[in-house]
Amino acid sequence: MSDGAITGQIWRDGKPVDGFDLAVISDCLTEDHTLVWADLEDPSEETMGRLAEELDLSPWAVEDALAASERTKATTYAHHTFVTVYAVRCSDDAGVRAADTPTGVSQSIATQRVSVFIKRNALITVRLTESADIVDMDEVRRRWDETEAHDRGVEALLHGLLDVVVDGHFEAVQTLDDAIEDLEGLLFDESVAARTLQRRTYGVRKDLVALRRVVLPMREVVAVIQHRRDALGAGDRLDPEFADLYDHVLRAAEWTESLRDMVSTVFETNLSLQDARLNTVMKKLTGWAAIIAVPTAITGFYGQNVPFPGFDHTVGFVTSCVLLLTAMVVLYALFKRRDWL
């Protein structure tokens, strides 16, 4: 496996230093008023091994950073904190693409794992881009510059990164919310086939399940970081920022949970409407069957082989026709009044 792009920035006394080399990070760790950020995209095991030895990173954390899949979490080690989060991008046709795939696997929700090693004055981000490159590090750096995060320590850099990730979660939840509203509008549209509506609803549900897996654990991640901030020398300088970030995480999680209830309601309403339509069809079939049964009974009666009043006379035929029409009109009027037809 070859190394991908390696970028970064060093700040001294809040001022950016020209040039960046991964090998100088360890020298900067002992310098006061120095802040380091390094971003590794698809690093090789050899690169991560050298970095782990140089920065005294836990081998278990390095293994998790390179693993094919890992859950969202925050773990505190002796010399650093390790965080795994997922950035999310949701396409506008949420639910539709997942429903149209043969396996039903979501294609509307794209995720990218970001692993973060946090030391006293260094932030190391590791991004795997095999599936998608979702995290816009230029946007992260822009926010750092706007908030002057490099003047407030590594915890400010971490806050800016997580803020971008959580904003992506909000955008994905909003897209799924709009998709569910579209489904609710289609529930009473008679021109939409029931199978199409079911497949789209199932697709949105698959997208929502994929999103919940990365959004809900963020509450634990931010809580662990808040408890660990004292070890980073942050103190209470960024309490308002992290409190606001935690509030955003809670809102995204609660919004995701409410969407699950909305999807369940769409499923149940769709089934109820199908039952109601089936009952309507059965009532109509029953009504027409009753109307058709009347001429069958009368013609059967008049078709018997024994003499009866009006047998072999025109008045008998006229009587049978009058009985047929009268009975059918009466039944039709009764069924129509009861909304069976």
C-alpha positions as CSV (number, residue, x, y, z in Angstrom):
1,M,0.0,0.0,0.0
2,S,1.5,3.3,-1.1
3,D,1.2,6.5,0.9
4,G,-1.4,9.1,-0.1
5,A,-1.1,12.8,0.4
6,I,0.5,14.1,3.6
7,T,-0.2,17.7,4.5
8,G,0.0,19.8,7.6
9,Q,0.8,23.1,9.3
10,I,2.9,24.3,12.2
11,W,2.1,27.4,14.1
12,R,4.5,29.2,16.5
13,D,3.0,31.9,18.7
14,G,-0.1,31.7,16.5
15,K,1.8,32.4,13.4
16,P,2.0,29.8,10.6
17,V,5.4,28.5,9.7
18,D,6.3,27.9,6.1
19,G,7.0,24.4,5.1
20,F,5.9,21.1,6.7
21,D,7.7,17.9,7.3
22,L,6.2,14.9,9.1
23,A,9.6,14.1,10.6
24,V,9.7,17.4,12.6
25,I,6.5,16.8,14.6
26,S,8.3,15.0,17.4
27,D,10.6,18.0,17.8
28,C,7.7,20.4,18.1
29,L,6.0,18.4,20.9
30,T,8.4,19.7,23.5
31,E,8.2,23.3,22.3
32,D,5.9,25.7,24.1
33,H,3.7,28.0,22.1
34,T,3.9,25.6,19.2
35,L,0.9,23.9,17.6
36,V,1.1,21.1,15.0
37,W,-1.5,19.6,12.6
38,A,-0.8,16.8,10.2
39,D,-3.2,15.2,7.8
40,L,-2.5,11.7,6.4
41,E,-4.6,10.5,3.5
42,D,-4.5,6.7,3.0
43,P,-1.2,6.2,4.8
44,S,0.7,2.9,4.6
45,E,1.3,0.7,7.6
46,E,5.0,1.6,7.5
47,T,4.3,5.3,7.7
48,M,1.9,4.9,10.6
49,G,4.4,2.6,12.3
50,R,7.1,5.3,12.1
51,L,4.7,8.0,13.3
52,A,3.6,5.8,16.2
53,E,7.1,5.2,17.3
54,E,8.1,8.9,17.0
55,L,5.0,10.2,18.8
56,D,4.6,7.4,21.3
57,L,1.1,6.4,19.9
58,S,-0.7,3.3,21.1
59,P,-0.3,0.4,18.6
60,W,-3.9,-0.5,19.2
61,A,-5.0,3.0,18.2
62,V,-2.8,2.8,15.1
63,E,-4.4,-0.5,14.2
64,D,-7.9,0.9,14.6
65,A,-6.9,3.9,12.4
66,L,-6.0,1.5,9.5
67,A,-8.7,-1.1,10.0
68,A,-11.2,-1.7,7.3
69,S,-14.1,-0.7,9.5
70,E,-14.3,0.7,13.0
71,R,-17.1,2.1,15.1
72,T,-17.4,5.7,16.2
73,K,-15.6,6.1,19.5
74,A,-13.2,8.1,21.7
75,T,-10.5,6.3,23.7
76,T,-8.1,7.7,26.2
77,Y,-4.6,6.3,26.3
78,A,-1.6,7.1,28.5
79,H,0.0,9.7,26.2
80,H,-2.8,10.7,23.8
81,T,-6.5,10.5,23.1
82,F,-7.8,8.6,20.0
83,V,-11.1,9.5,18.3
84,T,-12.9,7.9,15.4
85,V,-15.7,9.8,13.7
86,Y,-17.5,9.5,10.4
87,A,-18.2,12.3,8.0
88,V,-21.4,11.9,6.0
89,R,-22.7,13.0,2.7
90,C,-26.3,12.3,1.6
91,S,-27.4,12.6,-2.0
92,D,-30.7,14.4,-2.8
93,D,-32.3,11.1,-4.0
94,A,-32.1,9.6,-0.6
95,G,-34.0,6.3,-0.4
96,V,-34.6,6.1,-4.1
97,R,-31.1,4.8,-5.0
98,A,-31.1,2.3,-2.1
99,A,-34.5,1.0,-3.2
100,D,-33.4,0.5,-6.8
101,T,-30.3,-1.6,-6.0
102,P,-30.7,-5.4,-6.2
103,T,-29.4,-5.9,-2.7
104,G,-31.2,-3.0,-1.2
105,V,-27.9,-1.6,0.2
106,S,-27.9,2.2,0.8
107,Q,-26.1,4.2,-1.9
108,S,-27.5,7.5,-0.9
109,I,-25.5,7.7,2.3
110,A,-21.7,8.0,1.8
111,T,-19.4,8.0,4.8
112,Q,-15.7,8.6,5.4
113,R,-13.9,7.6,8.5
114,V,-11.6,10.2,10.2
115,S,-9.2,9.0,12.9
116,V,-7.8,11.6,15.2
117,F,-4.7,11.4,17.5
118,I,-4.8,14.2,20.0
119,K,-1.7,15.1,22.0
120,R,-0.9,18.2,24.1
121,N,0.0,20.4,21.2
122,A,-0.5,18.2,18.1
123,L,-3.5,17.0,16.1
124,I,-3.0,14.1,13.7
125,T,-5.8,13.2,11.4
126,V,-5.9,10.0,9.3
127,R,-8.4,9.7,6.5
128,L,-9.2,6.7,4.4
129,T,-10.5,7.6,1.0
130,E,-11.2,4.2,-0.6
131,S,-15.0,4.8,-0.7
132,A,-15.3,8.6,-0.9
133,D,-13.5,11.8,-0.1
134,I,-16.1,13.6,1.9
135,V,-14.2,15.6,4.5
136,D,-13.3,19.0,3.1
137,M,-10.1,19.9,4.9
138,D,-10.0,23.2,3.2
139,E,-13.3,24.1,4.9
140,V,-11.8,22.9,8.2
141,R,-8.7,25.1,7.8
142,R,-11.0,28.0,6.8
143,R,-12.9,27.7,10.0
144,W,-9.7,27.5,12.0
145,D,-8.6,30.7,10.5
146,E,-11.9,32.4,11.0
147,T,-12.0,31.4,14.7
148,E,-8.3,31.9,15.2
149,A,-8.2,28.3,16.5
150,H,-4.4,28.1,16.2
151,D,-4.1,30.8,19.0
152,R,-6.2,28.7,21.4
153,G,-4.5,25.3,21.3
154,V,-5.1,21.8,20.0
155,E,-8.6,21.6,21.6
156,A,-9.7,24.5,19.3
157,L,-8.4,22.6,16.3
158,L,-10.3,19.5,17.4
159,H,-13.5,21.6,17.9
160,G,-13.3,23.0,14.4
161,L,-12.9,19.6,12.9
162,L,-15.8,18.0,14.8
163,D,-17.9,21.0,14.1
164,V,-17.5,20.4,10.3
165,V,-18.3,16.7,10.8
166,V,-21.5,17.5,12.8
167,D,-22.6,20.0,10.3
168,G,-22.5,17.3,7.7
169,H,-24.6,15.1,9.9
170,F,-27.2,17.9,10.1
171,E,-27.3,18.2,6.3
172,A,-27.8,14.5,5.9
173,V,-30.6,14.4,8.5
174,Q,-32.3,17.4,6.8
175,T,-32.1,15.5,3.4
176,L,-33.7,12.4,4.9
177,D,-36.4,14.6,6.6
178,D,-37.3,16.1,3.2
179,A,-37.4,12.5,1.7
180,I,-39.8,11.4,4.4
181,E,-42.0,14.4,3.8
182,D,-42.1,13.5,0.1
183,L,-43.2,10.0,1.0
184,E,-45.9,11.3,3.2
185,G,-47.2,13.4,0.2
186,L,-47.2,10.2,-1.9
187,L,-49.3,8.2,0.5
188,F,-52.6,9.5,-0.7
189,D,-51.6,9.8,-4.4
190,E,-53.6,7.2,-6.2
191,S,-51.4,7.4,-9.3
192,V,-48.4,6.1,-7.4
193,A,-48.1,2.3,-7.3
194,A,-48.1,0.7,-3.9
195,R,-44.9,-1.3,-4.7
196,T,-43.0,1.9,-5.7
197,L,-44.0,3.6,-2.5
198,Q,-43.0,0.6,-0.4
199,R,-39.6,0.3,-2.1
200,R,-38.9,4.1,-1.6
201,T,-39.9,3.9,2.0
202,Y,-37.7,0.9,2.6
203,G,-34.8,2.8,0.9
204,V,-35.2,5.8,3.2
205,R,-35.3,3.4,6.1
206,K,-32.0,1.8,5.0
207,D,-30.4,5.2,4.6
208,L,-31.7,6.2,8.1
209,V,-30.2,3.1,9.7
210,A,-26.8,3.8,8.1
211,L,-27.0,7.4,9.3
212,R,-28.0,6.5,12.9
213,R,-24.9,4.2,13.2
214,V,-22.6,7.3,12.9
215,V,-24.7,10.0,14.4
216,L,-25.9,8.5,17.7
217,P,-22.4,7.5,19.1
218,M,-21.2,11.1,18.6
219,R,-22.8,11.9,22.0
220,E,-20.3,9.6,23.8
221,V,-17.4,10.9,21.7
222,V,-18.0,14.6,22.6
223,A,-18.6,13.7,26.3
224,V,-15.3,11.8,26.5
225,I,-13.4,14.7,24.8
226,Q,-15.0,17.2,27.3
227,H,-13.8,15.1,30.2
228,R,-10.3,14.7,28.6
229,R,-9.8,18.4,27.9
230,D,-8.1,19.2,31.2
231,A,-5.3,16.7,30.2
232,L,-4.8,18.8,27.1
233,G,-4.3,21.9,29.1
234,A,-7.5,23.4,27.8
235,G,-9.0,24.4,31.1
236,D,-12.4,26.1,30.7
237,R,-11.5,28.4,27.8
238,L,-13.6,26.6,25.3
239,D,-16.5,25.5,27.5
240,P,-19.0,27.5,25.5
241,E,-17.8,26.1,22.2
242,F,-17.9,22.5,23.3
243,A,-21.2,23.0,25.1
244,D,-22.6,24.3,21.8
245,L,-21.1,21.4,19.9
246,Y,-22.6,18.9,22.3
247,D,-26.0,20.6,21.9
248,H,-25.7,20.2,18.1
249,V,-24.8,16.5,18.5
250,L,-27.8,16.0,20.8
251,R,-30.1,17.8,18.3
252,A,-28.8,15.6,15.4
253,A,-29.3,12.4,17.5
254,E,-32.8,13.4,18.6
255,W,-33.8,14.5,15.0
256,T,-32.5,11.1,13.8
257,E,-34.6,9.3,16.4
258,S,-37.7,11.3,15.4
259,L,-37.2,10.4,11.7
260,R,-37.2,6.7,12.7
261,D,-40.6,7.2,14.2
262,M,-41.8,9.1,11.1
263,V,-40.6,6.2,8.8
264,S,-42.4,3.7,11.0
265,T,-45.6,5.9,10.8
266,V,-45.3,5.9,7.0
267,F,-45.0,2.1,6.9
268,E,-48.0,1.7,9.2
269,T,-50.1,4.3,7.3
270,N,-49.3,2.7,4.0
271,L,-50.4,-0.7,5.3
272,S,-53.6,0.8,6.8
273,L,-54.4,2.5,3.5
274,Q,-53.8,-0.7,1.6
275,D,-56.2,-2.5,3.9
276,A,-58.8,0.2,3.5
277,R,-58.5,0.1,-0.3
278,L,-58.8,-3.7,-0.2
279,N,-62.0,-3.4,2.0
280,T,-63.4,-0.9,-0.5
281,V,-62.7,-3.3,-3.4
282,M,-64.3,-6.2,-1.5
283,K,-67.4,-4.1,-0.8
284,K,-67.7,-3.2,-4.4
285,L,-67.2,-6.8,-5.5
286,T,-69.8,-8.0,-2.9
287,G,-72.3,-5.4,-4.0
288,W,-72.0,-6.2,-7.7
289,A,-72.1,-9.9,-6.9
290,A,-75.4,-9.4,-5.0
291,I,-76.9,-7.4,-8.0
292,I,-75.9,-10.1,-10.5
293,A,-77.3,-12.8,-8.2
294,V,-80.8,-11.4,-8.5
295,P,-81.3,-12.0,-12.3
296,T,-79.6,-15.4,-11.8
297,A,-82.2,-16.4,-9.2
298,I,-85.2,-15.0,-11.1
299,T,-84.2,-16.4,-14.5
300,G,-83.5,-19.7,-12.8
301,F,-86.9,-19.7,-11.2
302,Y,-88.6,-18.9,-14.5
303,G,-86.5,-21.5,-16.2
304,Q,-88.0,-24.4,-14.2
305,N,-89.7,-27.2,-16.1
306,V,-93.0,-27.2,-14.2
307,P,-96.0,-24.9,-14.9
308,F,-96.3,-21.7,-12.8
309,P,-98.4,-18.5,-13.0
310,G,-97.7,-16.9,-16.4
311,F,-96.1,-20.1,-17.8
312,D,-96.1,-20.1,-21.6
313,H,-97.6,-16.6,-21.6
314,T,-96.2,-13.1,-22.5
315,V,-97.3,-11.8,-19.1
316,G,-94.9,-14.2,-17.4
317,F,-91.9,-12.9,-19.4
318,V,-92.9,-9.3,-18.6
319,T,-93.3,-10.1,-14.9
320,S,-89.8,-11.7,-14.8
321,C,-88.3,-8.6,-16.5
322,V,-90.0,-6.3,-14.1
323,L,-88.8,-8.3,-11.1
324,L,-85.3,-8.3,-12.5
325,L,-85.0,-4.6,-13.0
326,T,-86.8,-3.6,-9.8
327,A,-84.7,-5.8,-7.6
328,M,-81.4,-4.7,-9.3
329,V,-82.3,-1.0,-8.9
330,V,-83.3,-1.4,-5.3
331,L,-80.0,-3.2,-4.5
332,Y,-78.0,-0.7,-6.4
333,A,-79.7,2.2,-4.5
334,L,-79.1,0.5,-1.1
335,F,-75.4,-0.3,-1.8
336,K,-74.8,3.2,-3.2
337,R,-76.3,4.8,-0.1
338,R,-74.0,2.7,2.1
339,D,-71.0,3.7,0.0
340,W,-70.4,0.1,-1.1
341,L,-70.4,1.0,-4.8
